[in-house]
Amino acid sequence: MRQTTDGGMPPDATMFRSDMFSSLRIRDFKLLWISNLAASFAMQMQMIARGWLIYDMTGSPLDLTWVMLAFMLPSLVFSLAGGVIADRMRKKPIMVASQLLNTVATVLLATIIYNGDVTFAHFIYFGLFNGTVLSFSMPARSAVIPEIVGQDSVVNAMALQSATFNLARILGPVAAGGLMAYLAGGNTSSTLGVGIVFYLIALLYIVSVVATSLLRYTGKPSRTEPAGMIDDVLEGFRYMRHERVILGLLIMGFLPMTFGFTAMFLLPVFNADVIGGGPDDLSFLVAAMGVGALAGSLALARLGDIGSKGRVLFVTSYLWAAFLVMFAISQTLWLAMLFGLFTGLFGSVMGSLNMSVVQLAIRPEIRGRVMAIMWMAHGLMPVGIIPISWLAEVVSIDIALLVSAFLLAATMALLGFVYPELKTIDRGHGAEDSVPDTQVPGASTQEAR
């Protein structure tokens, strides 16, 4: 059995592989799960509160994109440095410090909103700050799961991590929308309700900080050889260039998913322009997608280390695109919720499985930098959403979503043509796949089997 980076053994990881919640029997993973659950609730509530307030202030779908761009842009600049730090420093202090900074920033923004002094520029400034903090912490946070649970439980653990996010997508928006509607007393332009919601978001971040602080895991450096930061960064890019499967999975996790998740990002526009709903209706739409995504995550957690992962990735992506089409042409809240549920389900399975295969395939000593490159690619997502947002503004939101669905399916088909080896991925460990070991540099032959 493999050892963790801290030198400890994760015996629980292989004892209960067929159990849907097996990874939660590992103490440190349970704490990490609680930390991520609290942070996910905070992020989902913040997305609804921020999106509603910005669209109410400006009435522009593009302004929603600019705020997201401000949040994601720092990852293009700082993620690589964060990846080098994750491979060379203990990961737990990085995670705790970043969560504390995020909590302080949220309290400050909550105070500005509560006092009625908020402007559109505030969301840009705080987005840049939070995005910078996140770009230093995410490579470390993404790299810890295989080190805590072991290779055999990676798929289960990643699916359960996805389930925390999706559970938050169900309940977080409902809580945020309901609180805003109740506290505003019918005045949807009031900043008082949004300000109180942001204070609650800060409280959830504090819970996340405490849970992370209780980890016994410290995340010893996985790379100790003397080298400069530039050399470390270049090594990460060389690794990605030489490993076709890893590169293909990276592109898959960025380009098609950018178009697939456009619907979630532009839900405030769809809710206002097509459904004609208020904040409570918006919360129901987000929650419906979250129910589907949660079901997808739990199904993947139950299946565990399934075979034919490559084929599953492509099939679920095409189903995702098909249900996105049906969501786009929905004209009522209930139809939109129904098709949104299946949109969330297939998007969740594809996203969780893609990340699981990447975690299984990469070498531990370079995991932080590869996660940094993936996070950097995610920083480009708003760039891909800008033209879709422009279509929503100058044509209509339903046409914009139809274009997104087409681009999701088309980019996946193109990936299958350029990287045919992606379709042949079986377990994702490398040795047992039909792809040569030199292309999937994951576990050794013994570990893979």
N, C-alpha and C positions, 0 to 999 in steps of 0.2 A: 504494500500500500504506500501511496505517496505521503511525504511529509508536507506540512504547511511551511510557509516561509519562516514562521517563528520557530520552527523546529519541532512543533507539536504534531501529534497524529490526529487525524479526523476520523476515528473509527466509526462514528455514527453515520458518516456519509455513505457508507456502502451497506449498512445493515438494513436500511429501510427504503431501498431504491424504488420499490413499487408503491410506496405510500405517498399520497398526494402531498402531504405536509411533512415529509421526512426531514427536510433540511431544517425545519423549525425545532427539531429535537437537539440541534447543536446550539449551545448557549449563546455564543457570540453571534451566530447568524440570526437568532431570535432577536437579540438586541439591535442588530443592524436593521432587521426587518421593521421593528418598532420605530426606529429612528427614521427610516425611509417612509414609513406610513404617515408619521406626523408631518414630515417635510412635504410629502405628496399632497396631503390635505391642505397644507398651507399654500402650496403652489396653485392647486386647482381653485381654491377660494380666491386667491389673488388674481388669477386669470379672469374669472367671472367679474369680480368687483372692478378691476382695472379696465377690462374690455368694455363693460357697461358704461363706466364713467367717461372714458375717452370717446366712445361713440356718441354719448349724450352731449359731450362738450363740443365735438367737432363735426359729427355726422359724416365722417370720411372713412371708408374702408382702408385707404392708403395709410391713414394715420395709425391705425392698428398695426400695420406692417412696419412703419418706422419705429414704433416702440419695441416691437419684437426684434427688429434689426439692431437697435441699440443694445438690447440684451445679449444677442448672439454674436455681434461683431467682435467683442473682446476675445472670443475664443479663437478667432483667426490670428490674433496677435500673441496671446499668452498661453494657449493650450500646450504648445510644444515645450515651453519652459516648465509648465506644470507636469508634463509627462516625464521629463528628465528628473524633476524633483521627486516624483512618485517612485521612480526606480532607484533613487539614490538616498532617500530619507525615509524615516518611519512614517507610515501613512496615517496612523491614528491622530497625531497632533495636527497634521494638515487638515483633516476632516473637521476636527473640533474647532480649530481657529477660524476656518472659513464659515462654519455655521454661526459662530458668535458674531462675526462681522455682518453676516446677512441679517441676523436678528436685530442688531443695532440700527442698521439702515431701514429695516421695516418699521421700527418704532418711530423713527424720524419722519418717514413718509406718512405714517398713520396720523401723526400730530399735525402735519401740514394739511392733510385732507380734512381732518376733523375740524380744524380752525377755519376752513373755507378759503384757504390761501393757495390751493393747488392750481397749477397751470399745466398745459401740455408739456412744457419744457421740463417740469419736475420728473415726469415719467421717463423722459429721455436720459436725464442725469442719473437717476437711480437705476435705470436699466443698464447703463454703462458700468456703474459701480458693481452691481450685483453680478453682471455678466463677467466682469474681471475676476471677482472672487471665485465664481463658479468655475472659471476656466483653469484656475490653479488647483481646485479641489477635485474636480470630476475625474481626471485620470487616476488619482489615488483611489477614489471611491469606487470607480468601475473595476479596478484591478484587484480589489480585496476578496471578492466572492470566491474565486477558485482557491485562493490561499486559505480561506476559512473552512470551506466545505469539502475540498478535494475534487478531483476531476470527475469521478463517477456521479456526483450529485450536481454538477454545474447546470444541466438543463432544468432540473427540478428547482434549484435555487433561483435561477434567472427567471423562470416562469412565476415563482412566488414573488419575486421582486416586482415583476410586471403586474402581478395581481394587486400589490399594495397601491401602485399608481392607479390602476383601474378601479379599485374600490373607492379611492379618493375621487375619481372622476364621477362616480355615482352619487356619493353623499356630499362631497365638498361643494359642488355647484348648487345643489338643493339647499344646503345650509346657507351659503352665501346669498343666493337669490332671495330665499325666504327672509333672512335677516335684513337685507337691504329694503325689501318691500315693507316689512313690519316697522322697522326703525324710522323709515322715511315718512310713515303715515300717509302714504299715497302720493307724496311728492318725489317722483323718481329722479328729479334733478338735485335733490338734497345730497350734500356731501357728508352729512352727519352719519347716516347709516353706513356709508362706505368707509368712513374713518374708523368706526367701531369695529367693522369687519377686519380692517387692517390690524387693529390692536389684537384681535383674536388670532390672526395669522402669526403675529409676533410671538404669542404665547405658544402656539404649536411649534414654532422654530426652537423655542426654549426646551420643550419636551425632546425634540430631536437632538439637541446638544447634550442633554443629560444622558440619553440612551447611548449615544456614541461614546461619551466619557466613561461609561461603565464597561466597555469592551476590555477583555483581557488581552485580546489581540492588539499588537502594536504595529505590525507590518514592517519587519526588518527590511533593510534595503536588499533588493534582489540583484543589484549590480554594484560591485565594489572596486572594479578595475579603474585605475586612474585614467581619466580622459576629460577633456573640456566639454562644455555644454554643446558647442557647435558640433563636435565629433559625435556626441551622443545623439543629437538631432539627426545628423546625416546618416547615422547607422539605422535609425528608425525608418527613414525614407528608402534607404537601400534595401532594407528587409521587405518593405511593402512593394518595391519595384520588382524584386526577384520572385516573390511568392504570388503567383497569378490568382490562386484561390482566395487568398487574403485580400488582395486588391479588388477582386470581383465582388467579394462580400462587402467590402467598404463602400464601393459604388452603389451596391444594392441597398445598403443601409442609409444612403444619402439621397440619391436622385429619385428613384421611384417613390420612396416614402415622403419626400418633399411634396410631391403632387397628391399622394394619398391623404396626408394629414392637413391639406389645405382646408378641407371641409370643417375640421375641428377648429382651425384657427379663425375662419371667417363665419363661424356660427352666429356671432352677434348680428352680422349683416343679414344672413339668411333668416334669422328669427325676426328681424325688424322689417325686411323688405318683402319676404314671401309669406311668412306665417302671420306677421303683424302682431307679434307677442310682446309681452313685457319681460321683466327680469325673472319672474317665476317660470314663464314658458321657456326662456333661454336655459334655465337650470334643468328643466325636464329634458330638453334636447341633449344637453351635455351628459346628463345622467343616463339617458338611453344608450348613447354610444359607450358610456362607461360600463353598463351592464353587459353589453356584448363583449367588450374587451376583457372584462373580468372572467366571463365564461370561457373565452378563448385561452386566457392565461391559466385558469384552473384545469382546463382540459389538457393543455400541454404539460402542466405539472404532474397530472395523473399519468399521462403516457410516458413521461420520463425520457430516457435516452432512446428515442425511436430511430428506426432506420429510414433510409430513403429521404433524408432531410432535404436534399437538393430539390427533388420533385415536389415535396410538400411546400417549399418556399415559392416555387413558381405557380403551383395550383392555387395557393391561398392568395397570391398577389392578383391573379386574374379574377378570382371571386370578389376580392376587395374592390377592384375597379368596377365590376358589374353592379354591386350593391351601391357604390357611390353614384352611378348613373341613376339608379332608381331613387336614391335619396335626393338627387338634384332636381328631379321632375316632380317630387312630392309637393302637394299644395295644401295639405292640412297637417296639423301638429301630430296627429296620431300616426299618419303614414310616414312622416319624417322620422318619428321616434322608432317605428318598426324597422325601416330600412337603415336608419342610423345604428340600430342595435347590431345588425349583421355587418355593417361597415366597420364598426368597432371590433367585432369578433375576429374577422379575418385580418384586419390590420394588426391586432394584438398578437395573433399567432405568428404572423410573418416577422414582426419586429423582434419578439422574444426569441424566436428560433434563430434568426439571423445573428443576434448578439451572442447566443449560446454557442453557435458553431465557431464564431470568431474567438471566443474565450477558450474553447477546446483546442483550437488550432495553433495559437501563438505560443512562443516560448516564454516562460515566466520572467526571465531576465530582461525581456523587452516589452512586457505587457503594458506597462505604464505609458511608454511612448506610442505604442500602437493605439491604445485607448485615447491618447491625446490627439493623434492624427484623426481618429474617427470623430472625436468631439469637435475638432477644428472643421471637419467637413460639415458637421451639423450646423456650425456657425454660418454656413452658406445657405442654409434652408430659406431664410427670409428673402434672399436674392431671387431664388426660384419662385417664391410666392408673390413677389412684386408684380410681375406681369399678370398673374391670376387676379390679384387685387385690383389692378388697373382695369382688367376686363369687367370685374364686378362693379366698378365705379362708372365706367363709360357705356357698358352694354347692360348686363344684368348678372346677378349672383348665380342664377341657375345655369346660364351659359358658361360662366367661369368654372363652375364645378364640373360640368360636362367635359370641358377641355381638360381639367385636372384628371378625370377618370381615364380619358383617352391617353394622356401622357404617362400615367401610371402603367397602363398595360403596354404601351409602345416601348417605354424604356426597359421594362422587364424582358420583352421579346428581343430587344436589341442586345441586352446583356446575355441572354441565352445563346445568341448567335456568336457574339464576340468571345464569351467565356463558356464554351459548352461543358467544361469540366464542372461548373457549378451544379449542373443537373445530375451529375454522377455522385455527388457527396452522399455518403451513406450515414455513418455515425458521426463523422466530423473529426474523428481522432487522427485520421491520416493513414495509419497502416492498413486498416481493413477496408478503406474505401477503394474504389476503382481508380481514383486519382493517385498518381505516384506520390511516394512519401516526400519527394523533394518539392512537391507543390503544396502539400498540406503539412507544415512542419510542426505538428502538435505533439502529442504524447509519443513515447517510444512504442515499439511494437508490443512489448509486454503490457504496457499501461493501456494501450488502445484496446487490447483484447480482454 
